[in-house]
Amino acid sequence: MPRRPRVEYAGYHHIINRGVARGDIFLSERDKDKFLEILLETKELYHFIVHSFALMDNHYHLLIETKFENLSMLTRHINSKYAQYFNKRYNRVGPLWQGKFKNLYVFDEKYLYILFRYIEQNPIKANITKNIGEYRYSASSMILASEQSKLLQNSVTTR
């Protein structure tokens, strides 16, 4: 059975990707910092807004808002750049990702709020932390710490 076509519409998207065989994709804080660096670079290149994120050991969640129909290109950029970094750093070969990334298009405001909550509670459900905002690799920690991160600044230029 063929795969359903990916929704590329401009708007809000929940993006999820997991390591191959559910293996870890982040082995250190340096890896997570590098992923966020790549995410920022991609944001500036493809002009989207990051509303929420959570980097877990074997997967990541992003809630982004695109202004253009470029979801596949921007996600391919993030995943390929990070896989190149990871394979080089750990002297490994082969795919890092379990398969194509998953994305859920956000059709209404109610679902948008459910996603915010779901993503920010991921570290709690994984027993990494007890409270929202305590896990360094989530958007809520940057917001609650009043961290001036370019990653969460919501400026998008038009091109």
N, CA, C and O atoms as a DFTB+ gen file, in Angstrom:
636 C
 N C O
     1  1       0.852      -1.169       0.000
     2  2       0.000       0.000       0.000
     3  2       0.905       1.242       0.000
     4  3       1.813       1.342       0.825
     5  1       0.667       2.172      -0.904
     6  2       1.510       3.366      -0.968
     7  2       1.306       4.270       0.246
     8  3       0.242       4.305       0.863
     9  1       2.364       4.989       0.552
    10  2       2.342       5.937       1.656
    11  2       1.494       7.151       1.274
    12  3       1.501       7.585       0.121
    13  1       0.768       7.692       2.247
    14  2      -0.023       8.902       1.995
    15  2       0.897      10.071       1.690
    16  3       1.976      10.179       2.273
    17  1       0.483      10.952       0.778
    18  2       1.333      12.112       0.482
    19  2       1.503      12.995       1.718
    20  3       0.579      13.150       2.517
    21  1       2.689      13.567       1.860
    22  2       2.993      14.440       2.986
    23  2       2.277      15.776       2.821
    24  3       2.219      16.322       1.720
    25  1       1.733      16.298       3.917
    26  2       1.096      17.610       3.895
    27  2       2.193      18.669       3.999
    28  3       2.905      18.736       5.001
    29  1       2.322      19.477       2.985
    30  2       3.378      20.488       2.910
    31  2       2.836      21.906       3.093
    32  3       3.599      22.867       3.004
    33  1       1.545      22.053       3.346
    34  2       0.951      23.383       3.442
    35  2       1.720      24.262       4.417
    36  3       2.279      23.776       5.400
    37  1       1.742      25.551       4.137
    38  2       2.264      26.497       5.117
    39  2       1.344      26.436       6.336
    40  3       0.127      26.310       6.201
    41  1       1.927      26.526       7.506
    42  2       1.143      26.455       8.741
    43  2       1.923      25.746       9.831
    44  3       3.148      25.648       9.764
    45  1       1.214      25.255      10.832
    46  2       1.827      24.595      11.978
    47  2       2.006      23.105      11.693
    48  3       1.114      22.442      11.164
    49  1       3.193      22.593      12.062
    50  2       3.506      21.179      11.871
    51  2       4.187      20.633      13.123
    52  3       5.045      21.285      13.717
    53  1       3.790      19.432      13.506
    54  2       4.472      18.689      14.558
    55  2       5.352      17.676      13.847
    56  3       4.856      16.780      13.164
    57  1       6.663      17.823      14.012
    58  2       7.625      16.947      13.357
    59  2       8.248      16.032      14.404
    60  3       8.635      16.471      15.487
    61  1       8.336      14.753      14.055
    62  2       8.914      13.753      14.949
    63  2       9.876      12.895      14.130
    64  3       9.565      12.498      13.007
    65  1      11.033      12.616      14.697
    66  2      11.922      11.649      14.074
    67  2      12.638      10.877      15.170
    68  3      12.973      11.415      16.225
    69  1      12.865       9.592      14.885
    70  2      13.425       8.669      15.866
    71  2      14.661       7.997      15.278
    72  3      14.785       7.853      14.062
    73  1      15.565       7.590      16.152
    74  2      16.764       6.875      15.734
    75  2      16.433       5.504      15.182
    76  3      15.440       4.885      15.565
    77  1      17.282       5.035      14.272
    78  2      17.086       3.720      13.676
    79  2      17.061       2.665      14.776
    80  3      17.862       2.704      15.710
    81  1      16.146       1.738      14.654
    82  2      15.946       0.667      15.645
    83  2      15.704       1.242      17.045
    84  3      16.030       0.615      18.052
    85  1      15.133       2.429      17.085
    86  2      14.857       3.149      18.341
    87  2      16.117       3.432      19.146
    88  3      16.065       3.619      20.362
    89  1      17.250       3.461      18.450
    90  2      18.527       3.734      19.102
    91  2      18.677       5.212      19.431
    92  3      17.980       6.062      18.876
    93  1      19.580       5.496      20.326
    94  2      19.811       6.878      20.749
    95  2      20.432       7.698      19.619
    96  3      21.310       7.227      18.896
    97  1      19.959       8.919      19.488
    98  2      20.505       9.863      18.514
    99  2      21.254      10.994      19.212
   100  3      21.961      11.772      18.571
   101  1      21.092      11.076      20.519
   102  2      21.817      12.063      21.326
   103  2      22.534      11.304      22.440
   104  3      21.892      10.723      23.315
   105  1      23.862      11.311      22.404
   106  2      24.638      10.584      23.405
   107  2      25.261      11.517      24.430
   108  3      25.819      11.067      25.430
   109  1      25.165      12.821      24.179
   110  2      25.757      13.794      25.102
   111  2      25.038      15.134      24.949
   112  3      24.267      15.349      24.014
   113  1      25.316      16.016      25.889
   114  2      24.771      17.371      25.785
   115  2      25.337      18.079      24.558
   116  3      24.652      18.884      23.926
   117  1      26.577      17.777      24.229
   118  2      27.196      18.372      23.035
   119  2      26.380      18.024      21.786
   120  3      26.215      18.863      20.900
   121  1      25.872      16.790      21.714
   122  2      25.049      16.388      20.573
   123  2      23.762      17.207      20.517
   124  3      23.356      17.665      19.450
   125  1      23.137      17.384      21.652
   126  2      21.893      18.158      21.688
   127  2      22.144      19.616      21.340
   128  3      21.346      20.240      20.641
   129  1      23.255      20.159      21.829
   130  2      23.619      21.534      21.477
   131  2      23.853      21.660      19.973
   132  3      23.447      22.648      19.360
   133  1      24.497      20.676      19.386
   134  2      24.749      20.699      17.939
   135  2      23.438      20.636      17.169
   136  3      23.275      21.334      16.168
   137  1      22.507      19.812      17.622
   138  2      21.204      19.723      16.964
   139  2      20.508      21.081      16.990
   140  3      19.949      21.517      15.984
   141  1      20.543      21.748      18.147
   142  2      19.909      23.065      18.252
   143  2      20.611      24.095      17.369
   144  3      19.966      24.985      16.815
   145  1      21.915      23.973      17.240
   146  2      22.674      24.846      16.342
   147  2      22.232      24.626      14.886
   148  3      22.040      25.585      14.139
   149  1      22.075      23.373      14.499
   150  2      21.610      23.047      13.153
   151  2      20.177      23.527      12.952
   152  3      19.832      24.025      11.880
   153  1      19.350      23.379      13.968
   154  2      17.967      23.846      13.892
   155  2      17.917      25.355      13.668
   156  3      17.138      25.835      12.845
   157  1      18.743      26.105      14.394
   158  2      18.806      27.558      14.215
   159  2      19.282      27.917      12.812
   160  3      18.706      28.785      12.156
   161  1      20.317      27.256      12.364
   162  2      20.835      27.490      11.009
   163  2      19.735      27.242       9.969
   164  3      19.569      28.022       9.031
   165  1      18.993      26.154      10.145
   166  2      17.924      25.793       9.218
   167  2      16.781      26.793       9.286
   168  3      16.190      27.137       8.262
   169  1      16.471      27.254      10.478
   170  2      15.417      28.265      10.657
   171  2      15.754      29.525       9.873
   172  3      14.890      30.101       9.213
   173  1      16.999      29.946       9.947
   174  2      17.415      31.158       9.241
   175  2      17.461      30.946       7.728
   176  3      17.231      31.881       6.961
   177  1      17.753      29.733       7.305
   178  2      17.837      29.425       5.880
   179  2      16.459      29.252       5.243
   180  3      16.233      29.711       4.123
   181  1      15.537      28.592       5.950
   182  2      14.228      28.254       5.383
   183  2      13.078      29.094       5.928
   184  3      11.938      28.915       5.500
   185  1      13.340      29.981       6.836
   186  2      12.354      30.965       7.306
   187  2      11.091      30.324       7.900
   188  3      10.009      30.395       7.318
   189  1      11.254      29.710       9.052
   190  2      10.114      29.170       9.792
   191  2      10.254      29.575      11.252
   192  3      11.305      30.059      11.673
   193  1       9.203      29.378      12.009
   194  2       9.178      29.734      13.431
   195  2       9.165      28.453      14.261
   196  3       8.401      27.529      13.981
   197  1      10.013      28.408      15.276
   198  2      10.029      27.289      16.216
   199  2       9.188      27.711      17.418
   200  3       9.513      28.678      18.106
   201  1       8.108      26.980      17.661
   202  2       7.237      27.294      18.794
   203  2       7.524      26.407      19.999
   204  3       7.399      26.844      21.143
   205  1       7.908      25.165      19.738
   206  2       8.183      24.250      20.840
   207  2       9.103      23.145      20.332
   208  3       9.126      22.834      19.141
   209  1       9.857      22.561      21.256
   210  2      10.699      21.416      20.911
   211  2      11.040      20.653      22.175
   212  3      10.993      21.190      23.282
   213  1      11.384      19.396      21.987
   214  2      11.924      18.559      23.060
   215  2      12.866      17.562      22.413
   216  3      12.486      16.834      21.496
   217  1      14.099      17.535      22.899
   218  2      15.093      16.592      22.398
   219  2      15.221      15.461      23.410
   220  3      15.729      15.656      24.514
   221  1      14.763      14.300      23.030
   222  2      14.834      13.131      23.880
   223  2      16.038      12.301      23.427
   224  3      16.622      12.598      22.385
   225  1      16.420      11.279      24.179
   226  2      17.622      10.531      23.813
   227  2      17.525       9.861      22.444
   228  3      18.493       9.858      21.683
   229  1      16.353       9.291      22.127
   230  2      16.257       8.552      20.870
   231  2      15.313       9.174      19.840
   232  3      15.067       8.574      18.794
   233  1      14.783      10.359      20.118
   234  2      13.911      11.033      19.162
   235  2      13.812      12.513      19.495
   236  3      14.290      12.972      20.532
   237  1      13.186      13.238      18.596
   238  2      12.929      14.653      18.853
   239  2      11.521      15.025      18.412
   240  3      10.916      14.372      17.562
   241  1      11.021      16.095      19.018
   242  2       9.742      16.694      18.648
   243  2       9.998      18.155      18.326
   244  3      10.718      18.839      19.053
   245  1       9.414      18.628      17.248
   246  2       9.435      20.047      16.907
   247  2       8.016      20.487      16.594
   248  3       7.271      19.770      15.927
   249  1       7.647      21.651      17.071
   250  2       6.402      22.287      16.663
   251  2       6.819      23.576      15.982
   252  3       7.276      24.522      16.623
   253  1       6.650      23.591      14.664
   254  2       7.099      24.742      13.891
   255  2       5.941      25.324      13.085
   256  3       4.915      24.678      12.870
   257  1       6.138      26.544      12.656
   258  2       5.183      27.208      11.783
   259  2       5.932      27.613      10.517
   260  3       6.877      28.401      10.563
   261  1       5.498      27.067       9.396
   262  2       6.120      27.413       8.124
   263  2       5.302      28.500       7.437
   264  3       4.079      28.558       7.567
   265  1       5.995      29.347       6.714
   266  2       5.329      30.384       5.930
   267  2       5.294      30.005       4.455
   268  3       4.577      30.610       3.659
   269  1       6.078      28.996       4.111
   270  2       6.183      28.524       2.729
   271  2       5.996      27.016       2.727
   272  3       6.067      26.378       3.777
   273  1       5.762      26.450       1.566
   274  2       5.584      25.000       1.459
   275  2       6.942      24.337       1.276
   276  3       7.251      23.805       0.210
   277  1       7.752      24.376       2.339
   278  2       9.117      23.859       2.279
   279  2       9.441      22.884       3.415
   280  3      10.603      22.730       3.789
   281  1       8.432      22.239       3.951
   282  2       8.614      21.356       5.114
   283  2       9.604      20.222       4.833
   284  3      10.500      19.974       5.640
   285  1       9.453      19.545       3.718
   286  2      10.351      18.424       3.418
   287  2      11.793      18.890       3.259
   288  3      12.717      18.233       3.737
   289  1      11.985      20.020       2.590
   290  2      13.346      20.527       2.384
   291  2      13.999      20.899       3.701
   292  3      15.157      20.554       3.938
   293  1      13.268      21.604       4.566
   294  2      13.880      22.039       5.822
   295  2      14.141      20.861       6.746
   296  3      15.162      20.836       7.432
   297  1      13.251      19.897       6.779
   298  2      13.461      18.732       7.636
   299  2      14.593      17.859       7.103
   300  3      15.373      17.308       7.879
   301  1      14.684      17.735       5.793
   302  2      15.800      16.996       5.191
   303  2      17.125      17.655       5.560
   304  3      18.112      16.972       5.835
   305  1      17.138      18.991       5.564
   306  2      18.354      19.728       5.926
   307  2      18.764      19.428       7.365
   308  3      19.926      19.119       7.629
   309  1      17.817      19.517       8.293
   310  2      18.093      19.244       9.709
   311  2      18.616      17.814       9.881
   312  3      19.665      17.593      10.488
   313  1      17.871      16.854       9.340
   314  2      18.210      15.445       9.551
   315  2      19.534      15.049       8.896
   316  3      20.317      14.304       9.485
   317  1      19.784      15.537       7.695
   318  2      21.024      15.144       7.027
   319  2      22.238      15.802       7.678
   320  3      23.271      15.156       7.853
   321  1      22.123      17.077       8.039
   322  2      23.246      17.761       8.702
   323  2      23.571      17.090      10.043
   324  3      24.738      16.873      10.368
   325  1      22.529      16.765      10.815
   326  2      22.773      16.154      12.113
   327  2      23.340      14.738      11.944
   328  3      24.252      14.352      12.676
   329  1      22.818      13.971      10.999
   330  2      23.325      12.612      10.775
   331  2      24.798      12.656      10.362
   332  3      25.586      11.821      10.805
   333  1      25.175      13.610       9.527
   334  2      26.578      13.749       9.132
   335  2      27.450      14.048      10.348
   336  3      28.510      13.451      10.533
   337  1      26.983      14.986      11.174
   338  2      27.719      15.329      12.406
   339  2      27.866      14.087      13.290
   340  3      28.968      13.761      13.731
   341  1      26.753      13.397      13.546
   342  2      26.725      12.266      14.468
   343  2      27.623      11.134      13.969
   344  3      28.407      10.576      14.736
   345  1      27.507      10.798      12.692
   346  2      28.317       9.702      12.138
   347  2      29.806      10.033      12.189
   348  3      30.627       9.160      12.470
   349  1      30.150      11.269      11.924
   350  2      31.556      11.666      11.983
   351  2      32.058      11.653      13.431
   352  3      33.139      11.137      13.716
   353  1      31.278      12.216      14.326
   354  2      31.685      12.297      15.734
   355  2      31.898      10.921      16.355
   356  3      32.841      10.721      17.122
   357  1      31.023       9.972      16.023
   358  2      31.088       8.652      16.643
   359  2      31.668       7.585      15.709
   360  3      31.548       6.387      15.965
   361  1      32.300       8.043      14.622
   362  2      32.981       7.145      13.691
   363  2      32.080       5.966      13.303
   364  3      32.469       4.803      13.415
   365  1      30.885       6.294      12.852
   366  2      29.927       5.268      12.449
   367  2      29.487       5.515      11.022
   368  3      29.699       6.596      10.472
   369  1      28.874       4.509      10.429
   370  2      28.343       4.616       9.078
   371  2      26.909       4.114       9.079
   372  3      26.477       3.429      10.007
   373  1      26.183       4.460       8.034
   374  2      24.812       3.992       7.899
   375  2      23.808       5.015       8.362
   376  3      24.166       6.081       8.863
   377  1      22.547       4.680       8.189
   378  2      21.479       5.629       8.534
   379  2      21.377       5.856      10.043
   380  3      21.610       4.951      10.845
   381  1      21.031       7.064      10.396
   382  2      20.798       7.411      11.797
   383  2      19.310       7.356      12.121
   384  3      18.928       7.037      13.247
   385  1      18.473       7.665      11.137
   386  2      17.035       7.803      11.354
   387  2      16.292       6.518      11.010
   388  3      16.675       5.788      10.096
   389  1      15.229       6.255      11.754
   390  2      14.425       5.048      11.576
   391  2      13.738       5.010      10.215
   392  3      13.468       3.930       9.689
   393  1      13.467       6.121       9.669
   394  2      12.797       6.191       8.372
   395  2      12.500       7.642       8.069
   396  3      13.152       8.545       8.595
   397  1      11.530       7.858       7.232
   398  2      11.132       9.221       6.927
   399  2      10.554       9.858       8.187
   400  3       9.927       9.194       9.013
   401  1      10.780      11.153       8.308
   402  2      10.229      11.843       9.475
   403  2       8.708      11.817       9.420
   404  3       8.113      11.710       8.347
   405  1       8.094      11.916      10.579
   406  2       6.638      12.001      10.665
   407  2       6.269      13.463      10.885
   408  3       6.952      14.191      11.606
   409  1       5.198      13.869      10.261
   410  2       4.692      15.206      10.548
   411  2       3.176      15.179      10.617
   412  3       2.503      14.479       9.859
   413  1       2.676      15.947      11.530
   414  2       1.239      16.093      11.692
   415  2       0.910      17.554      11.465
   416  3       1.446      18.434      12.137
   417  1       0.031      17.803      10.519
   418  2      -0.380      19.172      10.226
   419  2      -1.434      19.581      11.252
   420  3      -2.354      18.818      11.548
   421  1      -1.292      20.777      11.786
   422  2      -2.201      21.264      12.831
   423  2      -3.340      22.028      12.155
   424  3      -3.140      23.108      11.599
   425  1      -4.529      21.450      12.214
   426  2      -5.683      22.037      11.541
   427  2      -6.451      23.046      12.379
   428  3      -7.123      23.921      11.834
   429  1      -6.358      22.934      13.697
   430  2      -7.134      23.881      14.512
   431  2      -6.395      24.251      15.794
   432  3      -5.416      23.610      16.176
   433  1      -6.885      25.290      16.442
   434  2      -6.233      25.849      17.627
   435  2      -6.248      24.879      18.810
   436  3      -5.286      24.825      19.576
   437  1      -7.316      24.125      18.963
   438  2      -7.422      23.178      20.071
   439  2      -6.293      22.134      19.987
   440  3      -5.646      21.824      20.987
   441  1      -6.075      21.609      18.796
   442  2      -5.018      20.622      18.592
   443  2      -3.642      21.249      18.822
   444  3      -2.737      20.592      19.336
   445  1      -3.485      22.514      18.443
   446  2      -2.228      23.230      18.653
   447  2      -1.872      23.256      20.141
   448  3      -0.730      22.976      20.505
   449  1      -2.825      23.586      20.994
   450  2      -2.565      23.633      22.433
   451  2      -2.286      22.255      23.011
   452  3      -1.470      22.112      23.921
   453  1      -2.965      21.236      22.482
   454  2      -2.700      19.863      22.915
   455  2      -1.250      19.491      22.592
   456  3      -0.572      18.859      23.402
   457  1      -0.779      19.887      21.403
   458  2       0.603      19.591      21.004
   459  2       1.622      20.300      21.883
   460  3       2.619      19.699      22.284
   461  1       1.382      21.576      22.186
   462  2       2.290      22.299      23.094
   463  2       2.457      21.503      24.379
   464  3       3.574      21.256      24.834
   465  1       1.355      21.114      24.942
   466  2       1.377      20.381      26.209
   467  2       2.075      19.030      26.058
   468  3       2.910      18.656      26.883
   469  1       1.729      18.314      25.010
   470  2       2.316      16.992      24.776
   471  2       3.837      17.074      24.642
   472  3       4.557      16.294      25.266
   473  1       4.325      18.008      23.837
   474  2       5.762      18.130      23.603
   475  2       6.484      18.519      24.887
   476  3       7.512      17.930      25.223
   477  1       5.965      19.487      25.592
   478  2       6.633      19.965      26.807
   479  2       6.558      18.957      27.943
   480  3       7.385      19.004      28.853
   481  1       5.585      18.041      27.914
   482  2       5.490      17.012      28.948
   483  2       6.296      15.761      28.626
   484  3       6.411      14.869      29.467
   485  1       6.855      15.681      27.424
   486  2       7.631      14.506      27.024
   487  2       8.760      14.186      27.999
   488  3       8.904      13.024      28.377
   489  1       9.575      15.165      28.428
   490  2      10.643      14.852      29.395
   491  2      10.111      14.364      30.754
   492  3      10.785      13.603      31.449
   493  1       8.921      14.796      31.122
   494  2       8.318      14.343      32.380
   495  2       7.892      12.878      32.238
   496  3       8.151      12.061      33.122
   497  1       7.242      12.559      31.126
   498  2       6.804      11.177      30.887
   499  2       7.982      10.220      30.786
   500  3       7.852       9.038      31.105
   501  1       9.138      10.725      30.343
   502  2      10.338       9.893      30.229
   503  2      11.154       9.866      31.521
   504  3      12.248       9.304      31.551
   505  1      10.628      10.470      32.583
   506  2      11.290      10.532      33.896
   507  2      12.653      11.216      33.846
   508  3      13.568      10.847      34.583
   509  1      12.782      12.205      32.982
   510  2      14.002      13.011      32.915
   511  2      13.923      14.149      33.922
   512  3      14.931      14.570      34.488
   513  1      12.723      14.630      34.131
   514  2      12.484      15.733      35.061
   515  2      11.106      15.578      35.674
   516  3      10.308      14.754      35.228
   517  1      10.835      16.361      36.682
   518  2       9.526      16.292      37.333
   519  2       8.601      17.442      36.927
   520  3       7.382      17.342      37.068
   521  1       9.186      18.535      36.423
   522  2       8.390      19.724      36.116
   523  2       8.713      20.286      34.742
   524  3       9.845      20.210      34.266
   525  1       7.699      20.845      34.127
   526  2       7.898      21.536      32.852
   527  2       8.847      22.704      33.083
   528  3       8.738      23.433      34.069
   529  1       9.771      22.861      32.161
   530  2      10.712      23.974      32.238
   531  2      12.042      23.632      32.878
   532  3      12.970      24.440      32.834
   533  1      12.155      22.462      33.466
   534  2      13.412      22.074      34.118
   535  2      14.383      21.383      33.163
   536  3      15.590      21.378      33.402
   537  1      13.870      20.810      32.099
   538  2      14.715      20.076      31.157
   539  2      15.321      21.060      30.156
   540  3      14.605      21.733      29.414
   541  1      16.628      21.129      30.151
   542  2      17.360      22.129      29.362
   543  2      17.068      22.063      27.865
   544  3      17.143      23.083      27.180
   545  1      16.743      20.897      27.353
   546  2      16.565      20.724      25.915
   547  2      15.087      20.689      25.525
   548  3      14.630      19.827      24.775
   549  1      14.371      21.662      26.069
   550  2      12.974      21.888      25.695
   551  2      12.747      23.392      25.609
   552  3      13.447      24.178      26.248
   553  1      11.772      23.773      24.823
   554  2      11.488      25.199      24.635
   555  2      11.074      25.863      25.952
   556  3      11.430      27.014      26.207
   557  1      10.331      25.149      26.776
   558  2       9.847      25.746      28.023
   559  2      10.988      26.156      28.946
   560  3      10.865      27.145      29.668
   561  1      12.089      25.423      28.938
   562  2      13.211      25.811      29.804
   563  2      13.807      27.135      29.352
   564  3      14.182      27.961      30.185
   565  1      13.899      27.347      28.043
   566  2      14.408      28.632      27.528
   567  2      13.459      29.771      27.866
   568  3      13.886      30.864      28.238
   569  1      12.173      29.501      27.731
   570  2      11.164      30.535      27.998
   571  2      11.146      30.891      29.482
   572  3      11.166      32.071      29.832
   573  1      11.109      29.891      30.355
   574  2      11.035      30.146      31.788
   575  2      12.316      30.764      32.342
   576  3      12.283      31.486      33.338
   577  1      13.451      30.477      31.689
   578  2      14.720      31.059      32.125
   579  2      14.937      32.437      31.497
   580  3      15.966      33.075      31.721
   581  1      13.967      32.881      30.718
   582  2      14.070      34.155      29.995
   583  2      15.340      34.213      29.160
   584  3      15.957      35.267      29.006
   585  1      15.713      33.067      28.631
   586  2      16.905      32.973      27.789
   587  2      16.619      33.640      26.452
   588  3      15.615      33.344      25.804
   589  1      17.490      34.525      26.052
   590  2      17.315      35.242      24.792
   591  2      17.884      34.404      23.647
   592  3      18.984      34.667      23.162
   593  1      17.141      33.414      23.232
   594  2      17.591      32.506      22.189
   595  2      17.026      32.937      20.844
   596  3      15.830      33.195      20.715
   597  1      17.887      33.010      19.857
   598  2      17.430      33.304      18.493
   599  2      16.509      32.202      17.992
   600  3      15.672      32.434      17.120
   601  1      16.663      31.011      18.541
   602  2      15.862      29.884      18.109
   603  2      14.375      30.129      18.318
   604  3      13.558      29.749      17.480
   605  1      14.022      30.758      19.425
   606  2      12.611      30.973      19.732
   607  2      12.103      32.369      19.372
   608  3      10.941      32.689      19.624
   609  1      12.954      33.191      18.790
   610  2      12.473      34.491      18.336
   611  2      11.603      34.267      17.117
   612  3      11.978      33.538      16.199
   613  1      10.449      34.893      17.114
   614  2       9.459      34.622      16.081
   615  2       9.491      35.602      14.925
   616  3       8.444      36.040      14.448
   617  1      10.667      35.941      14.479
   618  2      10.757      36.824      13.321
   619  2      11.016      35.990      12.080
   620  3      11.942      35.179      12.046
   621  1      10.208      36.192      11.079
   622  2      10.368      35.491       9.824
   623  2      10.364      36.520       8.716
   624  3       9.437      37.323       8.609
   625  1      11.387      36.501       7.899
   626  2      11.435      37.415       6.772
   627  2      10.747      36.752       5.584
   628  3      10.713      35.526       5.481
   629  1      10.212      37.554       4.707
   630  2       9.539      36.992       3.540
   631  2      10.487      36.978       2.365
   632  3      11.254      37.913       2.136
   633  1      10.411      35.899       1.637
   634  2      11.217      35.730       0.421
   635  2      10.392      35.080      -0.640
   636  3      10.881      34.846      -1.746
